[in-house]
Amino acid sequence: MEVNLNGVGLFIDAWNKDSYIQYGYDYIVSYLPVIYNEEELGTYKLFFTLDGEIWDDTFSSL
């Protein structure tokens, strides 16, 4: 199994008032593809507040 950081995003919650999801605060998301036997199984996302606290995580399969 191989897990490598693929990207990091900073989301400014009030940037778009018409967005579908708003949490009421800015946050950071790290994107980690999950690879097993050279096949990408999906992406693990870890959500952080701007002070470094983890507040959620998700896994999306392909």
N, CA and C of each residue as an Amber inpcrd file, in Angstrom:
protein
   186
   0.8440000  -1.1700000   0.0000000   0.0000000   0.0000000   0.0000000
   0.8840000   1.2260000   0.0000000   0.4820000   2.2150000  -0.7550000
   1.2510000   3.4540000  -0.8670000   0.3110000   4.6330000  -0.6470000
   0.7020000   5.5190000   0.2480000  -0.0760000   6.7330000   0.5100000
   0.8940000   7.9080000   0.4870000   0.6830000   8.8420000  -0.4320000
   1.5420000  10.0230000  -0.5700000   0.6800000  11.2700000  -0.6370000
   1.1520000  12.3400000  -0.0210000   0.4440000  13.6130000  -0.0950000
   0.4540000  14.1040000  -1.5340000  -0.7310000  14.3760000  -2.0720000
  -0.8520000  14.7850000  -3.4660000  -1.1400000  16.2700000  -3.6140000
  -1.7050000  16.8920000  -2.6000000  -2.0170000  18.3040000  -2.6970000
  -2.6090000  18.8240000  -1.4000000  -2.5860000  20.1390000  -1.2720000
  -3.1580000  20.8100000  -0.1100000  -3.9270000  22.0090000  -0.6320000
  -5.1200000  22.2360000  -0.0840000  -5.9310000  23.3650000  -0.5180000
  -6.3750000  24.2130000   0.6600000  -6.3780000  25.5130000   0.4820000
  -6.8930000  26.4530000   1.4750000  -8.2450000  26.9330000   0.9640000
  -9.2820000  26.7520000   1.7660000 -10.6260000  27.1470000   1.3780000
 -11.0870000  28.3050000   2.2480000 -11.4290000  29.4040000   1.5990000
 -11.9380000  30.5750000   2.2940000 -13.4510000  30.4810000   2.1990000
 -14.0940000  30.1860000   3.3300000 -15.5050000  29.8300000   3.3440000
 -16.4100000  30.9220000   2.7960000 -16.1090000  32.1740000   3.0390000
 -16.9720000  33.2640000   2.5940000 -16.6430000  33.7400000   1.1790000
 -15.7710000  33.0410000   0.4760000 -15.3540000  33.4520000  -0.8630000
 -16.5430000  33.4890000  -1.8290000 -17.3830000  32.4550000  -1.7900000
 -18.5180000  32.3620000  -2.6940000 -19.7840000  32.1230000  -1.8760000
 -20.6160000  33.1360000  -1.7410000 -21.8350000  33.0240000  -0.9340000
 -22.8430000  32.0430000  -1.5340000 -22.6980000  31.6910000  -2.8160000
 -23.6280000  30.7770000  -3.4790000 -23.1600000  29.3270000  -3.4580000
 -22.0660000  29.0310000  -2.7700000 -21.5540000  27.6570000  -2.7680000
 -22.5090000  26.7240000  -2.0360000 -22.4750000  25.4700000  -2.4050000
 -23.3770000  24.4650000  -1.8540000 -23.1100000  24.1930000  -0.3700000
 -21.8460000  24.1170000   0.0010000 -21.4760000  23.8150000   1.3860000
 -20.7150000  24.9980000   1.9710000 -21.1390000  25.4530000   3.1390000
 -20.4010000  26.4700000   3.8810000 -20.3260000  26.0240000   5.3310000
 -19.1390000  26.0910000   5.9100000 -18.9240000  25.6390000   7.2830000
 -18.8740000  26.7890000   8.2810000 -18.7430000  28.0170000   7.8110000
 -18.6930000  29.1560000   8.7040000 -17.2980000  29.5410000   9.1330000
 -16.2760000  28.8650000   8.6110000 -14.8870000  29.2010000   8.9140000
 -13.9950000  28.6980000   7.7860000 -12.8330000  29.2970000   7.6510000
 -11.8640000  28.8890000   6.6410000 -11.2040000  27.5880000   7.0840000
 -10.7320000  26.7920000   6.1160000 -10.1430000  25.4980000   6.4550000
  -9.1350000  25.0530000   5.3980000  -8.3770000  24.0340000   5.7450000
  -7.3530000  23.4550000   4.8680000  -7.7060000  21.9900000   4.6320000
  -7.5010000  21.5210000   3.4060000  -7.7450000  20.1190000   3.0750000
  -6.4660000  19.5310000   2.4840000  -6.0680000  18.3470000   2.9780000
  -4.9600000  17.6200000   2.3630000  -5.5430000  16.4610000   1.5570000
  -4.9660000  16.2010000   0.3920000  -5.4420000  15.1610000  -0.5140000
  -4.3780000  14.0750000  -0.6220000  -4.7590000  12.8410000  -0.2790000
  -3.8170000  11.7320000  -0.3260000  -4.3990000  10.5960000  -1.1570000
  -3.8220000  10.3090000  -2.3370000  -4.2960000   9.1650000  -3.1060000
  -3.8730000   7.8730000  -2.4040000  -4.7680000   6.8930000  -2.3730000
  -4.4700000   5.5960000  -1.7660000  -4.2500000   4.6090000  -2.9010000
  -3.0300000   4.0330000  -2.9660000  -2.6340000   3.1380000  -4.0520000
  -2.2580000   1.7810000  -3.4670000  -2.8090000   0.7250000  -4.0670000
  -2.4960000  -0.6400000  -3.6410000  -2.1870000  -1.4690000  -4.8820000
  -1.0450000  -2.1330000  -4.8970000  -0.5930000  -2.9040000  -6.0670000
  -0.6380000  -2.0760000  -7.3470000  -0.1500000  -0.8320000  -7.2580000
  -0.0590000   0.0990000  -8.3780000  -1.4180000   0.5020000  -8.9440000
  -2.5000000   0.2720000  -8.2000000  -3.8370000   0.6880000  -8.6290000
  -4.3840000   1.7000000  -7.6260000  -4.8030000   2.8460000  -8.1330000
  -5.3450000   3.8710000  -7.2470000  -6.7610000   3.4800000  -6.8230000
  -6.9580000   3.3650000  -5.5210000  -8.2460000   2.9400000  -4.9810000
  -9.1780000   4.1170000  -4.6920000  -8.6060000   5.2720000  -4.4080000
  -9.4200000   6.4400000  -4.0940000  -8.5650000   7.5270000  -3.4770000
  -9.2360000   8.5040000  -2.8780000  -8.5480000   9.6430000  -2.2700000
  -9.0240000   9.8340000  -0.8420000  -8.0580000   9.9670000   0.0560000
  -8.3370000  10.2660000   1.4570000  -8.1450000  11.7590000   1.6540000
  -9.1430000  12.4290000   2.2210000  -9.0560000  13.8700000   2.4810000
  -9.0980000  14.0910000   3.9860000  -8.2020000  14.9360000   4.4620000
  -8.1250000  15.2800000   5.8780000  -8.3390000  16.7850000   5.9930000
  -9.3350000  17.2010000   6.7820000  -9.7280000  18.5970000   6.9210000
  -9.1750000  19.1720000   8.2190000  -8.5600000  20.3540000   8.1240000
  -7.9650000  21.0380000   9.2760000  -8.5460000  22.4370000   9.4080000
  -8.6850000  22.9230000  10.6500000  -8.9700000  24.3350000  10.8660000
  -7.6490000  25.0840000  10.6730000  -7.7010000  26.4000000  10.6050000
  -6.4800000  27.1770000  10.3900000  -5.5350000  27.1520000  11.5820000
  -6.0090000  26.7030000  12.7450000  -5.0980000  26.5730000  13.8890000
  -4.5230000  25.1650000  14.0070000  -4.7310000  24.3190000  12.9660000
  -4.0980000  23.0100000  12.9120000  -4.8930000  21.8440000  13.4850000
  -6.1100000  22.0930000  13.9610000  -6.9410000  21.0190000  14.5110000
  -7.6080000  20.2370000  13.3900000  -7.6000000  18.9150000  13.4750000
  -8.3150000  18.0690000  12.5200000  -9.7900000  18.0990000  12.8990000
 -10.6820000  18.3630000  11.9210000 -12.1070000  18.3970000  12.2460000
 -12.9390000  17.4280000  11.4170000 -12.3680000  16.8200000  10.3820000
 -13.1270000  15.8280000   9.6080000 -12.1640000  15.1020000   8.6730000
 -12.6140000  13.9590000   8.1680000 -11.8720000  13.2480000   7.1460000
 -12.8660000  12.4580000   6.3020000 -12.4920000  12.1840000   5.0450000
 -13.3390000  11.4080000   4.1520000 -12.4660000  10.5160000   3.2750000
 -13.0780000   9.4610000   2.7330000 -12.4290000   8.6290000   1.7230000
 -13.4040000   8.4880000   0.5750000 -12.9550000   8.8220000  -0.6270000
 -13.7690000   8.6980000  -1.8410000 -13.1280000   7.6540000  -2.7330000
 -13.8620000   6.5850000  -3.0270000 -13.3210000   5.5540000  -3.9120000
 -13.5550000   5.9540000  -5.3590000 -12.7590000   5.3850000  -6.2410000
 -12.8880000   5.7100000  -7.6700000 -13.9760000   4.9040000  -8.3130000
